[in-house]
Amino acid sequence: MLLLFAAIINYVDRQVIGILKPTLVQAFGWQDERIYSSIVFSFQLAYAIGFVFMGRFMDWIGVRRGFALAVTVWSIAAMAHGAAAMITGWRLPFLNLDAEKGFAIVTLTGGAVGLAIARFALGIGEAGAFPASIKTVAEWFPKKERALATGIFNSGTNVGALLTPLIVPWIALHWGWQWAFVLTGALGFFWVAWWLAVYRAPENHPRIKPTELAYIRSDPPDPVVKIPWRKLLPHRQTWAFAIGKFMTDPIWWLYLFWIPDFLHRNHGLDLKTIGLPLVVIYLVADVGSIGGGWLSGRFIKWGWSHNRARKMAMLVCASAVVPVMFAAKASNLWVAVGLVALAAAAHQGWSANLFTLTSDMFPRKAVASVVGIGGMAGAVGGMFIAMLVGAVLQATGSYLPVFIMAGCTYLVALLVIHLLAPRLEPARL
């Protein structure tokens, strides 16, 4: 439950800017699509930097203190977005993509600089969420239950993405866009107090019975050693996970940061009308997150190997993303919403199984570090897609090329994962 609510708050805080993009464009008078993409890029850059050390940090300090610190940092940063309009006279050059020149300098000014700084700080804090959550699951569940547990807490990302279009437009319309950032950002402090009050490792939890602890530890014991990154990077298993994240995480960022703009641009939705379509998209995605984890668990109960079960579930999810290629040309709003919802659900089911590969192939002591490496790779991929989408929209005004790329990526990613880890054999550390 704690991990579920952390994921909800995490995604509320990061999605607010996507909901408010048309409002911010009007408020600050942005004429270039690459200004917004540069602000998104700053989050992705910090997210990548954070993942360099957050996984190792969680392994070193433990999830109880480490997770609390990460949520505190990102909550302060989320609230700071509301002060962006107070920044005046500042200029910040960004290297971005250009359809004609290849690369060009986009200069952020005033409020855009403030938003970029706040997004950077948000990315540093939020980089700790998934390493901490995956490590917590590895501590509290045996391998056969981890995919479902991961799917359940990962479904919180969809709940957060679902709640955001319900509460943010209302706050922005009644109190202004600044308060949308401030009020949602403050939610994290309540979670930190709850987490510190109740969370303990299974060995130290007063309510865990010996039989329950034995069940949690029913898998073969892991070696109690610290595993440095230099021992993780040479392994094909590490690269299988990292490349999977690098290729597919950016597609989720596309949905999170640009779908509100897509619906505004293609179907004329605004703050008053965008709520229901986004709720539908993320409600369906929520089902996909739990369903993807359940599916591989069901295959394992049928007697399938972990390798076959995980990859078959991922193949089902990868195939379900393909129809999103037609969303950009859909003239009917709800056809477009349905295609994006299916793709978002498939991504979440894919993600639940992709995360679980780490605990299939690595000992508990290394899980958070491997997730950190993969998260960094996914954030780097997100940096590229932030620049790409901004350049494509500035040059063509169409989402078609971006959705074509999104529809093909997962099948290619699964092929790469299979080539690197054909049997999901444990890494020999």
N, C-alpha and C positions, 0 to 999 in steps of 0.2 A: 504493500500500500504506500509506503514512504517513497519507493522508487517511482511508482506510478504518478504520485503528485509532483515529484521533482521534475519528471518529464513534462507534465502538463504546464508547470510554471515556466520551464525552459522554453517551450515552444510558444507560449503566450508572449514572452518577452522578445523573442527573436522575430515573431511574425507581425508585430504591431506596425513596423515600418512598411511592410508589404501592403497591408490594408490601407495605410494612409498615403501611399505613393501619389495618387492623383491630387490629394489635398496638399501634400508638400510641394509638388510641382507648381501648383497654383500659388501657394503661400510665398514661395521663394522665387518664383518666376523662372524656373529652369527651362531652357530652350533645347538643351542637348541631352539625349537619352543617356549619354555616357557619364553624366554627373551622378545620376542615381546608381548606375552600375559601378562607379568608383567608390561610392559609399558602401555598397554591398561588398565590393572587393576588400575594403578595409576590414570588415568583419571576417571574411574568409582568410585573409592574411594572418590576423591575430589568432583565429581558430587553428590554423596550421602551426603557428609558433607555439601556441598553448599545448597542442598535442605532442610536441617534441619532448616536453618535460612533465605533462600532467599524468600520463600513465605511470612513469617512474615515480612521480611524487606520491601517487596513491599507493603504489606498492611499498614505498618507504615509510610514509607517515600513517598509513591506514585510512580506510574509507570514512571512519567516524569523524575525525578532525578534518581530513582533506576535503570531503564532500561539503561540509559546513562552510569551509573557507571559500570554496569555489562558488557556492550559491550566494554568499555575501558579496563577493566581488561583482558577480554579474547583476545582482539586484541594484547595487549602487550605480553601475553603468547604465542599466535600463532606465532608471529614473533620470539620469543626467541627459538623456535625449531631449527631455522637456525644456532644457535650458539652452538648446542649440540656437534659438533665435536671438539670444543675448550676445552671441559672438558676432562682432562686426569688425571690418577692416582686415581680417585675416585672409591669407591666400595660401593655397596648398596645391602644388602641381602633382598630377597623377599621370603615369604612363598608361595609356589605354590603347585598345585596338582601333584601327581605322580601316574602313573598307577599301579605300583607295591607296593610302600610304603604308598600310601595314600596321604602323604604330604612330600615335600622336600624343601630345601632351594635352590633358584636359585639366584646366585650373579650377579648383573649387574655391569659392569665396563665401565669407559670412557664415550663415547658418549651415551651409553644406559642410564647411570645415568642422563645425561643432558636432554635426551628426556623424561625420567620419571618425572623429576622435572617440565619441561615445560608442560607436559600433566596434571600434578596435578594442576598447576595454571590455565590452560585452563578449567579444569573441574569446578573449583570454580567459574570462571566468567560465563561460559555457563549455570550453574545451575539457573541463574536468568532469562533466556530467556523465558521459557514456563510459569512460574508463572506470569511474567509481561505481556506476550501476552494474556493469558487466562483472567487475570484481566481486561486488556484493552477491550477485547471483551465483558466481562460482563458489563463494564461501558458504552459501545457504542451501544449495540444491545439488543433488547428484546429477550426473551427466544426462540421464534419460529424461529429466524434467526441466533441463535448462532452456531448451528451445521454447517451451510453452511459457516458462517464467519470463524469459526475455521478451517474448511476444506480448505478454500482459503489460509489463512496464513500458515497453516500446509503444504500446497502444496509447499511452499517455501523451505522446507527441501529437497524435491525431486528435485526442480530446482537447489538448491545448490549442491546436490549430482550428478546432471546431468552435471553442468558446470565444476565441479572439474576434471573429466577425460578428459575434453576438453582442459583445460588451464594448469593443473599441469604437465602432461607429456611434453608439449611443453616447459614450463619454465625449467623443470628439464633437458631436453635434450639439450637446448641451453645455459643455464646459471648455471646449477647445482641444486641439490636437495635443497640446503640451501635457494636459492632464491625463490623456490616454497613456502616455509613457510613464508618468509619475505613479499613477495608481496601480497599474499592472506591475511595475517594477517593485513596488513595496510588498507584493505577495511573498517574495522569497524570504523575507525576514521571519514570517510566521512559520515557514517550513523549517528554517534553521533551528528555531527554538524547539519544534516538535522532534526533529531528528536527534538533536543532542540529548533530549530528555529520554528517549526510548530506545535508540539503536545501540546494540551491543553485538559483537561477534558471537556465533553460536556457542563457542566454548565458555564464554563469559555471561551468557544470557540466563537470568534467574529462572525463566519459565521453561527452558529446554530440558526435557527428560533424557536420561541416558539412552533410551531406545530411539528417541528422535535424533539425537546427535549421532548415534551409530548409523542410522539411515542416511543422514546427510553426508556422512563420511564413508558410505558403502563402496565407493569407487576405490581402486588401488591407491595407496597413499602416494603423494607427490614428494619429491626430494625437498627437504627444507633448506634451500640455498637461495642466495640472491643471484639473479641471472642478468648480467649486463647486456646492454643493447648489442654490443659487438658479437655476442653469441646468438642473438636473435636474427640479425640482418642477413647472415649468409644462408638461412634456411628457406627452401622453396615454399614452405608452409606460410612463412611470414609474408612473402611476396604475393602468394595467392590471395591472402586476405587483403593486403594493401592495394593491389591492383584492382580487386573487386570494388573496394571503397573508392578508389580514384576514378573509376569509370562510372559508377552508378550513384554515388552521393550527389554529384552535381545536378542530376536530374531531379532529385528531391528539392534541392535549393531552387531549381527553376520553378517548381510548383509553388514553393513557399513564398518566394519573393516576387514572382512575376504573374502568377495566375490572376490575382486581383486586377492587375493592369491589363492582362489579356481580356478579361471579361468586360472591363471598362472600354477598352479600345474596340473590340469586335462586337460587343452586344450592348454598349451604352449604359452599363450598370454604374451606380454611384454609391456613396455611403449609405443611402437610404434603402437601396435595393440589392446590394451585393451580399448581404448576410445569408439568405437562404441557399443560394447556389454553393457558397463556400462551406456551409454547414453540411450539405449533402455530400460534397467531395470528401470532407474529412471524416464524416460518419462512416462512409463506405470504406475509407482507408483504415479506420479503426478496426473494422471487421477483418480486413485483409491482414493486419498485423497479428491478430490473435490466430486467425485461420492459417496463416503460413507456418507459424510455430506448431500449431496443432497438427497440421498435415504431416510434417516430417516425424513428429512423435507417433502419429497413428501408423505410419509406415514401419517405424521401428518395432512397435507392438505386434505388427504382422510378421515379424521375424526378419525384416530387411536389415542389411548392414547400415551403420551410421552413414557411410559413404553414399550408398545408393539412395537412402531415405532423404538426406539433406539435398543432394543434387537433383533428385526428381522433383522435390518440392520447389527448388529454385528454378527448374525448367518450366514448371507450370506457371510460376510467377513471371518469368521472363517472357513467355509467350503471351501472357495477358496484357503486357505493356504495349505490344506492337500496334494495336488499333489506335493509339493516341496520335499517330501520324495524321489521322483524318480530322482531328479536332480543330485545327487552324482554319479549315475550309467549311466547317459545319455552319450552316446558316441558322439553324435552330439552336437557341440557347441551351435547352436541356439535352440535346444530343451532344453538344460540346461538353457540357458538365458531366454527362454520363461517361464519355470517353476518358476525360481527365480523372474522374473518380475511380474508374476501373484501373487506370495506370497507377494512380496513387496507392490504391489498395494492394496492387501487385508489388509495388516497390516496398511497401511495409512488410509484406510477407517475405519477400526476398531478403530484406534487411534483418529480420528476426533470425533467419537461417544463416545468413552471412556472419552475423555476430557470434552465433553459436559455434561456428567452425573453429573459433579461437580456443574455446574450452574443449573441443574435440581433439585438437592437435597440440595443445600446450598445457603444461601443469598450471595449477592455480596461481602459483607465485609469479608466473610470467604473463598471465592473462591481461592484466591492466596495461602492461607495457606494450604488448602486441596490439591491443585495441588502440592504444595511443599512437603507435606507428601507423596503423590503418586509418585512424581518424585524421592524422596529419595528411596522409595521402588524399583522403576524401576532401579535405579542406583546400588542398592545392588544386584539385580538380574543380572545386567550387570557385576558386579564384579565376581559373580560365573561363568557366562558363559565365561568370559575371561580366568579364570583358567581352566575351563572344556575343551574348545576348544584347548588350548595349550597342555594340557595333552593328549587329544585324538589324536591330530596330531602327537605328539612326540611318542606315543605308537603304533599307527596304520597307520599313514600316510593317513587316509581316512576321508572324510567328511560325510560318510554315517550315522554313529550314531548321529551326530549333526543335520542333516537334518530330520531324523526320529523324533527326539525330537521336532524340529521346527514345523513339520506338525501336531502334536497332541496337542500342547499347547493351542491354542486359544479356541478350543471346551471345554477343561477342565476349562479354565479361565472363559468362559461365564457361565458355570454351577455354578461355585463358586459365581460369581457376582449375578446370579439369586437367589441363596439360601440366600445370605446376604441381597439383596435388591429386593425382589420379585415384588414390585410395584413401586419402585423408589420414595417412599414417602419422602417428605422433612424432613430433620433432625430437631428435636425439640431442638433448641438451646436456 
